[in-house]
Amino acid sequence: MDALVNKRIKEVLKGDQNAFAEIVELFQDKLYRVCYRMLGNKHEAEDIAQEAFVRAFVNIHTFDTNRKFSTWLYRIGTNLCIDRIRKKKPDFSLDADVTGTDGLTMYSQVASTDDLPEEEVLKMEMQDRVQYEISRLPDKYRAVIVLKYLEDLPLQEISDILDMPLGTVKTRVHRGREALRKQLSNM
């Protein structure tokens, strides 16, 4: 896949905008998931993912083809998410009513894939709680926890995305996991 992406990047550099559309097609879902898991908001995640692709297109000439494009793109998206988080601290709770609806809470926004009510409710409550607790982690831990455990990225790639030493990533994964464990211990 990297060879295909590098080929498309060379075509973009020659002026073929359709080649970048193919790159977007390859990575849009994965980048959106990273953004959504970091931000917890569908619309903001869509905005940030789109902004990340725009920035990648504008700065494609700075991309080093000896590296993975996905790492570079995730780094752009992750940095944009961190900037958004810093600018706008969460001002809602999952128990809060969704504006413009008739008594629906943020819990109602979580999609259900199974029809087993009791098990699905318990699973959804646990997922909501874990996602909520992840969103309460400090920014420096949240990013590594999302990339490591929700996106299943290797530590070295997380190190490249966040532009920090591997040892720092390992420490933050450990401390973030411990902080999350502590937050979830009163369940």
N, C-alpha and C positions, 0 to 999 in steps of 0.2 A: 504494500500500500504506500509506503514511503517513496518508492520509486515513481509511482503514479502521481503522487502529490508534488514531488520535485519537478516532474515533467510539466504539470499544470502551472506551477509557479514560474517556470521558465517561459511558458506561453503568455502568462500574465505580464511578465516583464517586457515581453515583445509587443504588448498592447492588446492582447486578446482577453477581453473582459468576461467572455463566456467561460473561459477556463477557470476563473475565480468562482463563478457560479457553481461549477462542479465541485470545487473545494468546499464551498459552503454546504452543498448537499451532503457531502461526506461527514462533516463535523457538526452540523447544526444541532442535532439531537443531543449529542454528548456534551457540547458546550452549554446548551440550555439546561441540562440536568445538573451540571456543576454549579451554574449560576443559581438555579432554583434551590438547590440544597444549601447554598450559602446564604441566600436572601430570604427564602421561605415565602416568596411572593411571585405568582405566575407572571404578572405584568412587568414587574421590575426585572425579573429574570429574562424575559423576552427582550426588553429594552437593552439590558446590559449585553446580552449575547449579540444582538444586532450591532451595538456600538463596538464590541470586540471585533466583529468581522469588518466593520468599516475601518477601524484602526489598523487591522491586519492588512487590508487592501492598500490603504494609504502608505503604510510603512513596509510593504512587501519587499522593497529593495534592500531593507536592512536585515532580512532573514538570512541566516547562515544555513545553506542547504546541507551542511554536514551534520546538522542537528535535526531532531524530530520536529516537524511542523506542529503536531498536536501539543507538544510541550510548550512551544512558543505561543500558540493560540490560547491554551489554558492559562498561561501566565498572564496574558493580556486580560482575559476574562476574570481571573481571580483578582488581579490588581484593581480592576474596575469595580468588582463586588466589594472589595475591602474599602475602596473610596466611598462607595454608596453607603455602606454600613456606618462608616465614620461620620458621614454627613447627616445621616438620618438614623438616629437611634430608634429602636422599635417602640412604638407608642400604642400597641394594641395587645390584646390577650386573646387566646383561643376561645375564651368564654365570651368575648365581646360580640355584639350584634354586628352583622355585615350591613353597611349602609345600603339603602335602596331595596332591602328585602323585608319580608314579613316575619320577623323573629328568628331568622336563621343566624347561627353563630359560625365562627371560623371552622368549627368542627365539621360543619356540613360541606365544606369545600374539599374534604378528603375523599377521594374516589374509592369505591368498594368494588372488588373484583369477584368476591365470593358471595353466595347467598345464605351462608350459615350465620344467622344473626348474632347469636351469643359469642361465638368464636371471633367473628369479624369485628364486633364491637370491642372486645378485649384487645384484639390485635391492633385495631385502629387507635384505641386509647394509648396503647404502649408506643406505637409509632409516633403519634402526636406528642406524647410526653418526651420521647427521645429527641425528636426534631426540635421541640421547644427548648429542651435542655441544651442541645447543640447550639441553638441560636443565642443562648445565654452565656456561652463560653466566651472568654476574651478573644478578640479578633485573631491574635497570633496562634491560638490553639484551634479555633474554629476552622480555619483554612486547612490545616494539616489533617484534622479529623475527617473533614468532608472528603478531601482528596484520597486519603488512605483507606477509610472504611466504607465510604459510600460510592466512591469511584474506583476503588481497588487498584490504585496506581502504586507502582513500586516506589520505595523511599527515594531512590536516586532521581526519578522523574519529578517527584514532589520537590526535591531539592533544586532541580533545574527550573521548575515552574515558579517557585517562590524566590529564587535567586539567593539561597542561603546554604551554608555548609550542611553536609549530610548529618554531621553530629548534632547540629541544632535542630534539624528536622526530627531526628530520633528522640531528642529530649522533649521537643514540643508534642510529639505523638504520645510519649509516655505521660507527660504532665497533663495533656489534654484528656487522655483516657482516664487518668486518676481523678481529674476534676469532674469529668462526666460521671464516673462511678460514684463519687461523693454526692453529686447532685441527685443521682438516681437512687441512692441508698435508702432514702426515706419513703420509697414506694411500698 
